[in-house]
Amino acid sequence: MPVYDFFCEECGARREVLVDYETKKRLELLCVKCGGVVKAAPVNMFGIIASKRAEQAGGREKVKPCGHTHHCRCASIKQTRPNPFQKQIDKALQGDNQQ
């Protein structure tokens, strides 16, 4: 469950609350300092947790021949014509191998 910042509208006091997203939207607390209303602040930063495999790869994902880095179904699609972007894909793949 995420931790959200709640701010008092009266005195500006800040408090972190562990709550799910749906509850956060309708939750209003009372400030322990002044008794004012404490509401959730907009999220302006978040953290991403990477898998061990991604960390071992140096944070760079391998580009597939179709040009995607995510799971896709491009391999199951049979093209009737050559990929018009194949030269750019090959060039990008060569640039990644040189670094």
C-alpha positions as CSV (number, residue, x, y, z in Angstrom):
1,M,0.0,0.0,0.0
2,P,1.4,3.5,-0.9
3,V,2.2,6.3,1.5
4,Y,0.6,9.6,0.7
5,D,1.4,13.1,2.1
6,F,-1.5,14.9,3.7
7,F,-1.2,18.7,4.4
8,C,-3.2,20.9,6.7
9,E,-4.9,23.8,4.9
10,E,-4.7,26.0,8.0
11,C,-1.1,25.7,9.4
12,G,0.7,23.7,6.7
13,A,1.6,20.7,8.9
14,R,2.5,17.6,7.0
15,R,1.7,14.0,7.8
16,E,2.3,10.7,5.9
17,V,-0.5,8.2,5.8
18,L,-0.4,4.6,4.6
19,V,-3.7,4.2,2.7
20,D,-5.0,2.8,-0.6
21,Y,-5.8,5.1,-3.5
22,E,-9.6,4.9,-3.3
23,T,-9.7,5.7,0.4
24,K,-7.2,8.6,-0.1
25,K,-9.5,10.4,-2.5
26,R,-12.3,10.7,0.1
27,L,-10.3,10.9,3.3
28,E,-10.2,14.1,5.4
29,L,-8.3,14.2,8.7
30,L,-8.1,16.6,11.5
31,C,-4.8,18.4,12.2
32,V,-3.3,17.5,15.5
33,K,-1.6,20.9,15.7
34,C,-4.4,23.3,14.9
35,G,-7.6,21.2,14.4
36,G,-7.8,22.2,10.7
37,V,-8.7,20.0,7.8
38,V,-5.9,17.8,6.5
39,K,-6.3,16.6,2.9
40,A,-4.1,14.6,0.5
41,A,-1.5,16.5,-1.5
42,P,-1.2,15.9,-5.2
43,V,1.4,13.2,-6.1
44,N,4.4,14.9,-7.7
45,M,7.0,12.1,-7.3
46,F,7.0,8.4,-7.1
47,G,9.5,5.6,-6.9
48,I,9.9,2.6,-9.2
49,I,11.1,-0.7,-7.9
50,A,13.0,-2.7,-10.6
51,S,13.4,-6.4,-10.8
52,K,16.7,-8.2,-10.3
53,R,16.8,-9.1,-13.9
54,A,16.5,-5.4,-14.9
55,E,19.2,-4.4,-12.4
56,Q,21.6,-7.1,-13.7
57,A,21.0,-5.9,-17.3
58,G,22.3,-2.5,-16.2
59,G,18.9,-0.9,-16.3
60,R,18.7,-1.2,-20.1
61,E,16.1,-3.4,-21.6
62,K,17.0,-5.4,-24.7
63,V,15.3,-4.1,-27.9
64,K,13.5,-6.8,-29.9
65,P,13.8,-7.0,-33.7
66,C,10.3,-5.4,-33.9
67,G,11.7,-2.4,-32.0
68,H,9.8,-3.0,-28.8
69,T,11.4,-3.3,-25.3
70,H,8.2,-4.7,-23.7
71,H,6.3,-8.0,-24.2
72,C,4.5,-7.8,-27.5
73,R,2.9,-10.1,-30.0
74,C,4.9,-8.8,-33.0
75,A,6.6,-12.2,-33.4
76,S,3.3,-13.9,-34.0
77,I,2.3,-11.5,-36.8
78,K,3.6,-12.5,-40.2
79,Q,4.5,-9.5,-42.3
80,T,3.8,-9.7,-46.0
81,R,6.2,-6.8,-46.7
82,P,9.6,-5.8,-45.2
83,N,9.4,-3.6,-42.2
84,P,9.8,0.0,-43.5
85,F,11.6,1.0,-40.2
86,Q,14.1,-2.0,-40.2
87,K,17.1,0.2,-41.1
88,Q,16.4,2.5,-38.1
89,I,15.9,-0.5,-35.8
90,D,19.1,-2.0,-36.9
91,K,21.0,1.3,-36.5
92,A,19.5,1.7,-32.9
93,L,20.5,-1.9,-32.0
94,Q,24.1,-1.3,-33.3
95,G,24.3,1.9,-31.3
96,D,23.3,0.0,-28.1
97,N,25.9,-2.7,-28.7
98,Q,28.7,-0.2,-29.1
99,Q,28.0,1.5,-25.7
